[in-house]
Amino acid sequence: MGRNKKPYLENILVESTAAEGNGLAHVDGKVLFIRAGIPGDVVDVQVNKVRSGYSQGYIARMITPSPHRLAPFCAHFGDCGGCTWQTLPYPMQIAFKQQQVVDQLTRIGHLEIPEVSPILGSVKTDHYRNKLEYTFSNRRWLLAGEDWSQLSDEDRLGLGFHVSGFFDKVLDIRECHLQREPSNAIRLFIKQYAIEHGLSFYDLRENQGFLRTMVVRTTSTGENMLVLCFGGQAQGDEARPAREALLEAVKNRFPEITSFYYVINPKGNDNFSDLPCTLYCGAEAVYEQMEDLRFKIGPKSFYQTNSEQAYRLYSVVRDFVREGIDENGPKPVIYDLYTGTGTIALFLSALARKVVGIEYVPEAIEDAKVNARENGITNTAFFAGDMKDVLQADFIAENGQPDIVVLDPPRAGIHPSVANVLLACAPKRMVYVSCNPATQARDLAVFADKYDILHVQPVDMFPHTVHVENVVSLVRR
């Protein structure tokens, strides 16, 4: 037994990978989840959680590394909560993700599914993200062997990612391999400038400080957007000189920033979707290109964070929608629910008589309207509001009965009332895009009595993580 009186298990073989990316083993007939375990590892495990049906622990000693185990490519591996599968070869990653989709649809949803199509792996496995969010902290996460009392004030500061499970802890990042430059260079410059000029990093417990968060967007067209978020301490006339000096320094150092915004956020949370974003310099937006379509992305816009895989994902959706259209009949009315900036809606517009898009974020809907106008698309209509409030019988009566519905909800899935409305209006086809196959399985079970599943197509948007996107095509019986 360890000091914490939890079991210490010796000579454990990691058999497989579990849904959350942990290693999976069995001890005395019970499931054991092992953090950072790779199939084939033989390890000693310190258990830190015991439940009736399973236990969970971490590797206390590596006895024999798996023959599959790779050296991590990032210096922050093990401390940063992202890219947890760096040590697992990419072909194994996507094989496990494919099995995860199968397991969740059949075990959670108890669904009858056809053979799942081979997962579409990511073209890039590093520098694939077009957006990263960083947080300033005056009390960064301590690395192994560090003593807080021995650190200088400067060394206690951090600018990086939140540590999993701790709202007030931020890991200082020297180099992230997820986004192309100038992402790292911008972050490091701002941190050093702030230190040299005495600008305070945010105190996440006391909710105060000068510098709070920053968002970097990089597009496949070569454009770059920076949104620098200040805390409440940066508002007012007294703080203006320091604030504007920083903005000017960043502008001069990085002329490749094509769109530069700042936000002042005195609220209790980091979300600035309800706050005004001030354009400091450059264009009001950056753009992504898909085929002959251009998509406007503002400081609050949602856009899939892996641009190349987004194109493949939307192509799958288009193929599934096209399959449900009678070439000799009238063009369908398509509803695109959770439309974001209208990417899927505009991608499908050539197939439809009309596309109706609904999205919660008003700014995203404004971008969708601009995207339609700039692309010369006239058969779309976009509406902002909570899906469960907007998608009602009177809305459908006014905008047309949907022949085909595309859903791309957040991780939580769809609200039960939305499912009820869809069952009532009974579109001939539905295409459900999900970043969480578990909630997707739950939602699909609601439609199982009236719809058959035709296709299941997983798409990997996030290499080296456990996350997987999945597209399911349904037809009404």
N, C-alpha and C positions, 0 to 999 in steps of 0.2 A: 504493500500500500504506500502511496505517496503521502507527502505532508498534508495534502488536502483531504486525505482519507478516501480518495477515489481510487479505483483499481489502476494498477500499473500492469499492462499486458505485454508479454514478451513474445518475440518471434512470430509476429502476425504478418500473414501474406495479404497484401492488397489485391483483391480479386477483380474489381471493376471500378467504374466511376458512377457516382450517384447523381441525382437530378441537380443538386446545387454545386456540383463540381468537386465534392469531397470524394476521397477514396472509399471504397466499400469492401468490408470484410465481414466474416461471421465468426463469432466466438460463442461456444456452447449453445449454438442454435439461434443466437440473437444477432441482429444486425449491429455492426459497428461502423460509424462514419468517421473517417480519418482526414482531418484537414491537411490539404496539400499532398495527399497520398496519390501515387501513380500506380496503375495496374502493373503488378510484377515486383513492386517494392516488398522487401521483408524488413519489418520495423518493430521497435518497441513503442508502445502507445501509452501516453498518460491520458486517462479518461478524465474529462472535466464536466461531463453531463451524463446523467443516467435517467432514463425514462422506462416506462413499463415495456415498451416494444423495441427499444433501441438504446444505444449509448453512443457518445460522441467524444472524440479526443484529438490529440495532436501528436505528431511524431516526436518522441523524446530521444530516440536513438535510431539512426539508420544502420541497419545491419548489412543488407545487400540492396543496393539501388537497382531499380528496374532496368532491364536492358533498353527500354524505351525512353528512359529519362534523359532529357536534354539540359544543358547548362542554360540558365535564364539569360536573356539578352539585355535585360534592364538592371541597372545597379540598385534600383529601388524594390526589386522583387522580394517578397516576403514582408516588407514593411507597408508598401502600397497595397490597397485592397483591389486594384484593377489588374487585368491581365494575369489572372491566377493560374492559367493553363500554359504559361510559357514553357514549362518543363515537359509538356506533352506534345509529341509530333502532331502537326496540323491534320494529317489524314485521320489520326485517331480522334482528334477533337471533333471533327465533323461527323465521324461515325457515331460517336457517343451522342451528339446532338440529334442526329437522325433517330436514334433509338429512344431518346428522351421524348420526341414528338409522338412516336408510336405508343410508348408506355402511357403518356398522359392522356391521349385521346381514348385509349382503350380502358385504362384503369380508373381514370377520374370520370371521364364522360361515358364509359361503358358503351362506346360507339362502334358500330360496324363500319369499318373503313376499307377502302380498296388498298392495293399495294401502294405504299408510299413512294413517290418519285425520289430518285437520288438527290440528296441535298446539293444545293448550289453553293459551293465554297467561295469564299471571298477572293477576288482577283489579287488584292493586296492583303498581306497579313501584318504589316506595320505601316505607320503613317497613313492610315486609311480614314481617320476621322476628319470631318470638316468643322468640328466645333468642340472646344474644350472650355470648361469653367474652372477657375482657380479662386481660392479663398486666402485672404490675408489673416494672419493670426499672430498675436503678441506672445502666445505660449504654444510653440510648435510641439509636435509629437517627438518624444525623446527616443533615440535609437538605442539599441542594446549597448550597455556599457557607459552610457552618458549619465552624468550627474548634473542635475539642474543647478545646484549651488556653485558648480565650477564653470558654468557658461557665462559669457559676457552678455550684456543686454542685446547686442547685435546678433549673437548666436542663438538667442532664444526666439528670434523672429522667424516666421515661416510664411511662404507663399506657395501653395500647392493644393493637394486634394484632401478632402475630409477622410479621416481614418474610419473604417467601417465600425459602426456601433458607438461612435463617440461624436456627438454634435459639436463639441467644443475643442476637438483635436484635429490639427491639420499637419500633414506630412509635407515638409519642405521638399520641393522637387528641383533637382539640378538639371535633369534631362528626361523628357518624356518622349517615347517613340511612337506615340499615337497620331501626331499631327505634324505636317510638314512645317518647315520654317517659313515665316519668322516667328512661329509660336513660342519656342523656347527663348529666343533672343529677346522678344518683347517682355516676357515675364521676368527674365533675369535683369534686364535694364531697369524696369520699374522698381523692382525690389532694391537694387543697389542705389538708385536715385533716392528712393524714400529713406533709406538708411542714412545716406550722406546729408540729406536735408531735414532730418529729424521729423519726418511724417509718421504719425503713429499707425501701427497695424491694429486691426480690429481685435477687441476683447470680446470673445464670443459668449462669455458668461455675463459680463456686465452690459453687453449690447452697446458698446461705444468705441469710437476710434475714427481716424481720418480715412483710411483705406480699407475697403470691405471685400469686394470681389472684382473679378474681371472675366470677360468672355472674349475668346478669340475665335473668329470664323475664317476659314480658308476655303476657297471654292476651286473647283476643277478648271475654271476659266482663268485662274491666276489672281483673283481679287482677294483682298484681306479686310476684315472688319474687326475693330476693337471696341468693346463696350467696357469702360472703366467705371466701376461703381464705388462711390464714396459713402461713408457713413454720415450720421447726423452732425458730427463734429466739423465736417467740411462745408456746411451751409452757412450763409450769412456773409456780410461784407468783410469781416475780419479774416475769414478763411479764404476769401476769393484770390488774393495774390498767390498764396501757396498752391492752391488748386490749379490756377491757370498757368503757373510756372511749370508744374508737372505736365500738364496737357501739352504745353508748347514744346517742352523738351522731348516728349514722346513723338510728337508730330515731326520735329526736325530730325530726330534720329532714325525714324522709320518712314520715309516717303512712300514706301510700298504699301502702307496702310491706306486703302482706297476709301474707307468709310470709318469715321472715328466719332463715337458717341461717348457721353458720360451721363451718369445717373446719380442723384443724391437720394440715398435710402436710409431714413431714420427709423424704419419699422422694426418689428421684432423678428422678422424673417428675411431671408435673402431674396425672395421672389420680387422682381421689379416689374412684373407684367401689368400692374395697375399704376405704375409711376411714369411720369413724363421722361422720355429720353431726349437729351439735348444733343443735336448734331454739332460737334466742335469743328470738324473740317471734312472735306471730301464729299462723296456721293451719299445720298440718303439710303442706299441699299447696295447689296452685292447681288450677283446673279449666278444661277446654275443653268447649265444647258443640257437638255435631253433631246436627242434628234433635232428637230427644227423648232423646239419649244424653249423659251427662256423663262426662268422662274425667279421672281423678285424675292429677296430675303432681307427683311428688316431686322432691327435689333431684338424684337420680340417674336419673330417668326419661328414656327416649327418647320424644320426640314430634316429628312432622314440624314443621320450623321455620317453615313458611308455612301458617298455620292455614286460611285460606280455600282455598288450593290443595290442602291435604290433604283437605278435604271433597270437592273435585272429583275428586281422585285416587281416593279410596275409593269414590266413586260409580261411577267407571269399573270398578273391580274388582267391585263388586256387580253391575253390569250384565252383565259377562262371566260371573260365576258364575251369575247367574239364567238366562242363556241356555243353560247346560248342565243345567238342572233340568227334569225331566219333571213338569209340573203335575199330571198324573194318577197319578204314581207316588209312592213313599215319599220323604220328605225325605232328602237326602244327609248323609253324614258328611264334614265338611270339616276339613282340616288347615291351620292357619295357621302356617307356619314363619317364624321370626324375628319373632315376634308383638309384640315391644316391650311396651307397656303394654296390649296387647290391643285396640287400636283397630279394626283390620280384623276380628278375630275377633268382636267384639261387634257391629260393623256388619253382619256376615253372619249373626248368630245366628238372626234371624227366618226365614231361608231354610233352616236346617239342622235335622236331627235332633240333631246334636251337632257342636260345634266344638272341636278340639283345638289348643291353642296352645303353641308351644315357643320359648323365648328364653334367651339366655346369662346375662343379668343377673338375679340373684334378686330384687332390689328391684323391678325392672320387673314381674316375674311377680306379686309381692305386690300391686302396684298394679293389675294386670290382674284379679286375684281380687276386689279391693275394687271395681273398676269394675263387674264383673259383678254383685256383690252389691248395690251401690248403685243399679244400673239394673234390678234385679229379674230378671236373666237367669240361668237355671238350667241351660241346656244347653251350658255351656262347661266345659272342663277345661284347666288351665294347668300347664306343667312347666318347670322351670329346669334348664339344663345345656347343655353344648356340643352343637350340633346333630348332629355326626357320631357322638357317643357316645350321645345319647338316641334318635335316630331309627334304631332297629334292628328286626329282624323280631319279636322278642319284645314290644317296645313296641307295635307295630302289632297284634299278636295280642291284646294286652290292651285296647287302646283302640279297636279297630275299623279295618277296612279303609277307607282314604279313597276316597271317590268323586270328590272334588275337592280339589286341593291349591293353596294360595296361597303363594307364596314372595316374601319381601321382604328379601333378604339385604343385608349391608353391601357396600361398593364392591368388595371382593375377590371377590364372587360366592359360589357354593356350593362346598363341599368335594366332591371326586370321589366319596367314599364316600356322600355324601347323594344325589348323582345316581344312583348304583348302586342304592340302596335304593328310590328313586322308580321307577326302571325295573323293578325286581323287583315292586313292589306295583301298578304299572300303573294309576294312577287314570284315570278316564275323561277328566277335564279337569284342566288346570293353568293357573293365572294367575300369571305371573312379573312382579313389580314390581321395577324396578331403577333405581338412581341412577347406574349406569355401563353404558351400552349396549355398551361394548366387552367387559366380562366377561359381560354378559348374552348377547351373541352367542356367545361361547365356550361357555357353559353350554348354550344352546339347541341348539348343534350336536351335543351328546351325545344329545339326545332326537330328533334329526331322522329317524332310521330308524323310529321308532315313533309319532311325533306330527306332526300338521300344524299350522301356524300359521294361526289364523283371523283374528285382529285384531292390529293394532299401533297403540297410542295414546300418542303422546308428550304429556307434561305439563310445562310450565315452572314449576318451583318457585322458581327463583333468577334473577330478572331481572338483567341487566347482568353475568352471569357466563356461562361456557361450559357450565355443568352443566345436564343435562336428565334428567328422570325419564321412564321408558318402561314401558308396560304391554303385555304380550304374552299373548294367549289361545291355548292349545293344546288340541287334541282328539286322543284316541288313535285310531289307524286301526282 
